[in-house]
Amino acid sequence: MKDMSQEKKVYFFGGGEGEGNTNMGNLLGGKGSNLHEMTNLGINVPPGFTITTDVCTYYTQNGEYPDNLEEEVDEHMGRLEEQMGKEFGDSEDPLLVSIRSGARVSMPGMMDTVLNLGLNDETVEGLAKQTNNRRFAYDCYRRFVQMYGGVVVGLENADFEELIEAKKEKYDAVNDTELGVEALKELVEEFKDHVEAEAGIDFPEEPREQLWDSITAVFESWSNQRAINYREINDIPHHWGTAVNVQTMVYGNMGADCGTGVAFTRDPSTGEKKYYGEYLKNAQGEDVVAGIRTPKDISELENDMPEVYEQLTAIFEKLEQHYKDVQDVEFTIQDGELFMLQTRTGKRTAKAAIKIAVDMYDEGLIDKNTAVKRVAPKKLDELLHKRIDPDIEVDVLAAGLGASPGAATGKIIFESDEAAEVGDEEKVLLVRTETSPEDIHGMDAAQGILTSRGGMTSHAAVVARGMGKPCVAGCEDIDVDYDKEQISVDGKVLKKGEYITIDGSKGEVYEGQVPTVDPEMDENFERLMRWADDIRTMGVRTNADTPEDAAQALEYGAEGIGLTRTEHMFFGEDRLPIVQDMILAEETDERQEALDKLRPMQKEDFKGIFEVMDGLPVTIRLLDPPLHEFLPDRDELLIELTELKVTGGDEEKIAEKEQLLEDIERLDEMNPMLGNRGCRLGINFPEIYEMQVTAIFEAACEAAAEGVDVKPEVMIPLVCDVRELEILKEVAQEAAEKAIDESDVDINYADYAIGTMIELPRAALTADKIAEEAEFFSFGTNDLTQTTYGFSRDDAEGKFLAKYLDEEILPKNPFEVLDQEGVGQLVETGVQKGRSTNPDLKVGICGEHGGEPASVNFCYQADLDYVSCSPFRVPIARLAAAQAELGGKKKKGY
Amino acid sequence: MKDMSQEKKVYFFGGGEGEGNTNMGNLLGGKGSNLHEMTNLGINVPPGFTITTDVCTYYTQNGEYPDNLEEEVDEHMGRLEEQMGKEFGDSEDPLLVSIRSGARVSMPGMMDTVLNLGLNDETVEGLAKQTNNRRFAYDCYRRFVQMYGGVVVGLENADFEELIEAKKEKYDAVNDTELGVEALKELVEEFKDHVEAEAGIDFPEEPREQLWDSITAVFESWSNQRAINYREINDIPHHWGTAVNVQTMVYGNMGADCGTGVAFTRDPSTGEKKYYGEYLKNAQGEDVVAGIRTPKDISELENDMPEVYEQLTAIFEKLEQHYKDVQDVEFTIQDGELFMLQTRTGKRTAKAAIKIAVDMYDEGLIDKNTAVKRVAPKKLDELLHKRIDPDIEVDVLAAGLGASPGAATGKIIFESDEAAEVGDEEKVLLVRTETSPEDIHGMDAAQGILTSRGGMTSHAAVVARGMGKPCVAGCEDIDVDYDKEQISVDGKVLKKGEYITIDGSKGEVYEGQVPTVDPEMDENFERLMRWADDIRTMGVRTNADTPEDAAQALEYGAEGIGLTRTEHMFFGEDRLPIVQDMILAEETDERQEALDKLRPMQKEDFKGIFEVMDGLPVTIRLLDPPLHEFLPDRDELLIELTELKVTGGDEEKIAEKEQLLEDIERLDEMNPMLGNRGCRLGINFPEIYEMQVTAIFEAACEAAAEGVDVKPEVMIPLVCDVRELEILKEVAQEAAEKAIDESDVDINYADYAIGTMIELPRAALTADKIAEEAEFFSFGTNDLTQTTYGFSRDDAEGKFLAKYLDEEILPKNPFEVLDQEGVGQLVETGVQKGRSTNPDLKVGICGEHGGEPASVNFCYQADLDYVSCSPFRVPIARLAAAQAELGGKKKKGY
């Protein structure tokens, strides 16, 4: 047991001085430290004191208070009495206090508060006398007993409300406010009886007893299940504890020159520099929250109480100048006197965050670094996509996973071919149970994608994010019926051609066409992003498979391509049959024939990308997926074949289908993710990689001949041993040099590079050897996460990952946020070992984590040269990289 | 360039003294160092000298010889001339020498030899005069020119043989020996012409030129492709280099009191203490090898040349006493004088190795440690299984992979049900394209298993090894036709019921019943294994799923069970329907009902094992495989359903099948290996694990009540994060304690343990956290290898691993021999991190590597407490563990 007897456990604020300040948030909590700070700033704050978070931690661990805490609290109650000229429990002019929790970070609604503490059957009369308002006094008393019952004893608030309802009936009152002194007196008694009956205790008339009961209740509320859950979700350590603030009560509901309000020093929605907030005359804080009366706009206070308004806005300015940020304040006006009850940093929308940061820089309040730190990168998502008009109220038809952000409206279409056909003329939304690589063209033509199965890393989700297209995945509420061409949700049926709208950020589906608002990337956004670029040292590239995606990413500030997946190109209608010929070829020369047809097509693909990325590096990954992905669906074929056989179909046709089935089965794999894919294909069929590399360098030479500055980088996937890379590097080098030699132009050999992905644990563990053969590494953290966890992306989310996340077995989805503890170790090992043998090694990441802020920060710490992400996440990565830079030193050992 | 001028580069032997000795193998090679040693032992060795391996390395790196090598060689040639009283190139009595390679370890046939060097048109006459045998002299000359042409110039031997054939025709000779002096003289000229025409050089008449050409040729043969490949396969470093031995020629073909032979000091086949070998009178070494004349047994030498025989056997005794091991020697008798040309350690069968080791201990030649080191653990496999009678010549019908060692004969049966039915009465061999868990009972009933698909880790291979049953897998030569109930190989058809024989060690298939010999575990074997047990500190357990397997393993010396797979028990005919009910249950209570039926069955299984393993630990792994493995085959169902639909089958039946298909599809996974299996099942369905643990402890208590000493260890599979273990440990603990509390007996809580498998990279990487919750770790290196490499066992071998091994992209199959470089890093990390937070952690391995000697040695180095392997590999593991112990210190840091 820690000895806290020599430690200061209680801090006083009042009389223009606070013993604490805003930097003592760890000890005094956020609310408390700012009450001290405001007091020190000469702002009128009701005096009080703060019991430290250390006391909470001590109490939580030991179940009792530290020695001499009681004395310290008593001493400070004495100071408070002296300050206020009132006595606690005095029947003439009693001191009344509030007891409020206040942790380091705000945990809204998670912990408890007790107001009007100090009232009993005697002091209530003193309060009545002092305020000259018996009804007010008894109303305060009624509220106190109710709060005590709820917070200290743990009774249901509904029970008390029931008693109030009964009382209103008895007195024929419609509103609480119509209850008179008698009624309130009766209620106080009934409340006490309820407390005593339920809890088996006497309601404490002694204020000091009330005080200690309430302090203890607040400390204990730190450990209630709700608060524990909240902390776990928000990564708040349990050992932080909460402080308790004991503060003199002030009342905004004592008459016409009273009031209460909340305000922001700037508009938290738009960021505009104007006061924003609302207030109620003659009301307590809870009345504003309860929504019984409609509050007025803060600007009306200027008319209602011009002096108070002037004081308040002066405080706003003072606070902004002092805190250098937007403040969110609570205030109360008692008898014309303004009291500040809270100030804290104001939450804001992404748009507001950017405007406020830029404005404050222009106002000279903050520097550029601070401005860049002020915007949470993740929130940029709001700005980069269409959104449902926030002013519209919508009914949610069904909810799934927000798999790719943005809003989209369109007619329901089930077949990708059909979507591709009509998608140019009208807006369609592709709705499927799940998508496969054969749906790419349909997804491309649709405004958005909705699937009833699959998780955040299902095919639909991954491809949609890559395309920057809204997607709701795994929407299990919806029953998709391809035969009837309809979807149904809880009995409601929507036919093909009817409109629906999806919100891919929230994962919601709405009926009909819901109005949307466009992305908002204004001048403020551009300025802030430029500052971020000036600050950061880590590069940001994009994952892009087409010239269109590349152009989009360039617009968003990408500095090159970190991953072009060549397989997406293989699914084109004109190509798939050739690809299938290539795959099913039994002899090398048959295969070569198909490859010869594919090469000019691939060349055109690559050329388009080189042209867009003029002067920037373009990393192209050679064929990666298992070949059977390109073949017809096995189940369908099996059914067809069985049907043909049973109905005595054409012998020749049966034989043909049987052959195809046999071919497919030959390529079929139990675990394709761990099967014949990646560089294993290159080892088995060097001619495929040779064709691709030839196409890359033919394209590069043609583009170079037209004046484009090309920087091709050939990336070999799924290497587990340096030998694979050695062999395929030779294949690639030969093909590249042959293509260059045969062309008319000289492209500089020094401008192209051959490297590898590090996406298997063994590659990271043997990176020292691999780096001897590689010019660059790119961490494929999607695959690396799969193998490190032994989780298949395709299966995990549908089968067990949801449960793992719900039950917090894993804190985050490791496919979204890089698992630093496990996968991160391998990334660090890979970087360190790789650089140990090849100090010039360029290292990047091209998994989806490359656009996730916490992961970007990790990549910076691990000393990566760049991150690469889908085009729509490029700004997020830019900002996150700048913030990582500002976050300080890299880890030791790099 | 290293300066070697001060280094001694040439070592002389002769005149009873060698400048080197047997411990200088690294510098002088194996052959050379033993020639020096024998000379020092006073054994008659033709004098000569050795050029060191350092010279080879220098030459390989620099393409030229070190300074003053020439002088050193000249000087030693001088010593040799003096010793022999002959001169090199002397036309009266020329010194003739052989040039032989000799690396540190024997690389048979990989490098080159030149004999009779020093002959030319003049010296040949001198040799003729000295030997009084012109034919002999010209035959030597002919042979020299032929060898020079082959070794130095690189010509095909066939060209020379053609010229000989032509000559025989011309002279009407049948054998080479019938060619006279004239014919040989003509041949010498024709050979020289051939050399000069092909190589464009004059054949060197100058002996010194011949000498240097030949030395260089031998050094260069170190770097020929054949030798490089051999070294890579056998893990011989390229920088070792070869020595060159220049040695005076002696001749065994100069008359009746000449001869040549090879011998072992003991029988290398049986180990019997008797001389073993053969010799030919009037012959050269190559005549013995060529097999033209049938050599005589060495014992006949006693009659033929009693004095020589006496000398020879005295040398045998001297060599054995000196080397303390069986020697394999070459000797030549020239004019009645015995010369020893080579001695080296004799290779031997496993049976001989054991007998020799034990005998030599009894003879006082070696101590127990040395005896234990003398037997290669891997070779024990020969003794532990039935073998094809080695005296029988067999025709191979087809060849596949030697997937599980041993020989088996039986009638061809295709269906497992049928095999199970008739397997008791007659010997059957199960033949399938591949096996699945549904074939277990058929495999169990069969003598052996033959599959036409799948690799060393296919289901058939893994299960067969577990059962200790011979298996040939992936025998693609064989076409299995279930419909016609026959197999065909190259047009040959064998019907069901016909006999075949397989050799699961070699991977061969034979027609008919081939005689076999039984395992040979005699008293010598038992003694040696007891010595091994006394030496080793690392434990050896077994992987066993049934009481029968456990009993077998006990007999082989297992000290406990390291892995009992509970799922094998689920496939029993009486259980599978209940297991399926459990899986397809939609509600927890339905599932519980099925589990309640399974529990008593599982209890009986476990009880049987506890009884067998009385007093030893039994580690039981909770359910691991994906649930769909227990469901009917999806394809078959799909075909059935389609047929029903097309033929207008019964509606109800269709609906039922559709429901089943839907259920199966719900559980179906893209990558089951990375899907919902292992502890993920336990998290999703805690009731399954609860049932299993309850059954384990009910069994333990019942057995304990009957006086059995039970030590149950519950193992939770596929953990990737400590949270999983925390949760499931609680489930297990509760179930265990409940079962114990409800029983009549007290089993000691301290005697049971709960631990986990470490079989995912993340588990190894976060082992420090996991160890806080685990009492033991067991490395599941099969799965760990899969995820570290990203190789699916099910797919890799069929699709690409064979190519990887053929082309030496990977040196070894990582599923057979633990990959120390990659997977091994994770094992080391896991052990170190695990012990860092839990010093009492017990650590073992239960992957198949646990019975592979190199992997066992690694496990010892990594400080594992035990290895666990299939029963038939237990003796191998025991011996390997003892040898690891004798191999010396553990790695630093453990």
Interface residues (C-beta under 8 A of the other chain):
Chain A: D635 L638 I639 T642 E643 V646 T647 E669 M670 N671 P672 M673 L674 G675 N676 G678 R680 I683 N684 L718 C720 D721 R723 E724 I727 E759 L760 P761 R762 L765 T766 D783 Q786 T787 T788 Y789 G790 F791 S792 D794 D795 A796 K799 F800 K803 Y804 E807 E808 I809 L810 D819 E821 G822 V823 Q825 L826
Chain B: D635 L638 I639 T642 E643 V646 T647 E669 M670 N671 P672 M673 L674 G675 N676 R680 I683 N684 L718 C720 D721 R723 E724 I727 E759 L760 P761 R762 L765 T766 D783 Q786 T787 T788 Y789 G790 F791 S792 D794 D795 A796 K799 F800 K803 Y804 E807 E808 I809 L810 D819 E821 G822 V823 Q825 L826
